[in-house]
Amino acid sequence: MSFTEDVAPAVEPIWTAIERHPMVAGIGDGTLDREPFAYWVKQDYRYLIEYSRVFAYGAGRAPSLDEMGKFAELLAGTLNTEMDLHRAYAAEFGISSEELEATDPSPTTQAYTDFLVRTAAVDSFGELIAALVPCMWGFHETGKRLAADGLPDHPQYREWIEMYTSDEFAELTTWCLELMDRVADDAEPEGLERFREHLLTSARYEYRFWDAAWEQEDWTV
């Protein structure tokens, strides 16, 4: 059994909680109000900036040229393509590029991205991958589950589901899961436990990211 197969039962309740969260359920049936999703779009833009830093660390710490090249490709794609697409998608909700840039990270966004960047900077390459896996794995799993119930009429929410069920995103998710398994194959038991802890922490933050958008979380002082 691979590492990700072994950890799958532990993350399954988190994926289920995400699927059933009113934010995600509202995307799935097309009934979600604009305000919480606009909040999510703006916070996700802040997330992508820090996510790019994790790819940069991945390229620098990758043990092979192939892995270095893949992380460099992901970094360039996120900075030069995905963020442009995100700005265009945000514009469909009436959110300008200036508004995206002016958005401050929420407490959850700050905590999640701080965890990711700190892990990428100071922990092992395997822990970096473990912290990275849930973003791809969770979104692909959520997209598949929503699509299985039928796509909504809402054009932007339909587009969101199609993005995360696309062949391209499926391939990226598979690459990340397989990389995690390869790294885990060479790890000692204590290393595997750290991988598991990092993966579960990121998966829990994935849920919190949705919940923060639903609550439109802000700093209280």
Long-range contacts (C-beta under 8 A, 24 or more apart in sequence): 2-181, 2-184, 3-180, 3-181, 3-184, 3-185, 3-192, 3-195, 4-133, 4-137, 4-177, 4-180, 4-181, 4-184, 7-196, 7-199, 7-200, 10-196, 10-200, 11-134, 11-137, 11-138, 11-199, 11-200, 11-203, 14-138, 14-200, 14-203, 14-204, 14-206, 14-207, 15-138, 15-141, 15-142, 15-145, 15-203, 17-207, 18-138, 18-142, 18-206, 18-207, 18-210, 19-142, 19-145, 19-146, 21-207, 21-210, 21-211, 21-214, 22-214, 23-210, 23-211, 23-213, 23-214, 24-142, 24-146, 24-210, 27-146, 27-152, 27-157, 27-160, 27-161, 28-146, 28-149, 28-152, 28-157, 28-161, 29-149, 29-152, 30-152, 30-153, 30-154, 30-157, 30-158, 31-154, 32-154, 32-157, 34-93, 35-216, 36-213, 36-214, 36-216, 37-93, 37-156, 37-157, 37-213, 38-93, 38-94, 38-95, 39-213, 39-216, 40-209, 40-210, 40-213, 41-86, 41-89, 41-90, 41-93, 41-95, 41-100, 42-90, 42-95, 42-99, 42-100, 42-103, 43-103, 43-105, 43-106, 43-108, 43-109, 43-209, 43-212, 43-213, 44-86, 45-83, 45-86, 45-87, 45-90, 45-100, 45-103, 46-103, 46-104, 46-105, 46-109, 46-113, 47-109, 47-112, 47-113, 47-209, 48-78, 48-82, 48-83, 48-86, 49-83, 50-113, 50-116, 50-117, 51-78, 51-113, 51-116, 51-135, 52-78, 52-79, 53-117, 53-120, 54-116, 54-117, 54-120, 54-128, 54-131, 54-132, 57-117, 57-120, 57-121, 57-128, 58-120, 58-125, 58-128, 58-129, 58-132, 61-120, 61-125, 61-128, 62-125, 63-125, 67-179, 70-175, 74-172, 89-156, 89-159, 92-156, 93-156, 106-212, 106-217, 106-218, 106-219, 107-212, 107-217, 107-218, 107-219, 108-205, 108-208, 108-209, 108-211, 108-212, 108-217, 109-209, 109-212, 111-205, 112-202, 112-205, 112-208, 112-209, 115-201, 115-202, 115-205, 116-202, 119-198, 123-194, 123-198, 124-191, 124-194, 125-183, 126-180, 126-183, 126-184, 126-187, 126-191, 126-194, 126-195, 127-194, 127-195, 127-198, 129-176, 129-179, 129-180, 129-183, 129-195, 130-180, 130-194, 130-195, 130-196, 130-198, 130-199, 130-202, 131-198, 131-199, 131-201, 131-202, 132-176, 132-202, 133-176, 133-177, 133-180, 133-199, 133-202, 134-199, 134-202, 134-203, 134-205, 134-206, 135-202, 135-206, 136-169, 136-172, 136-173, 136-176, 136-177, 137-173, 137-176, 137-177, 137-203, 138-203, 138-206, 139-164, 139-169, 140-164, 140-165, 140-169, 140-170, 140-173, 143-169
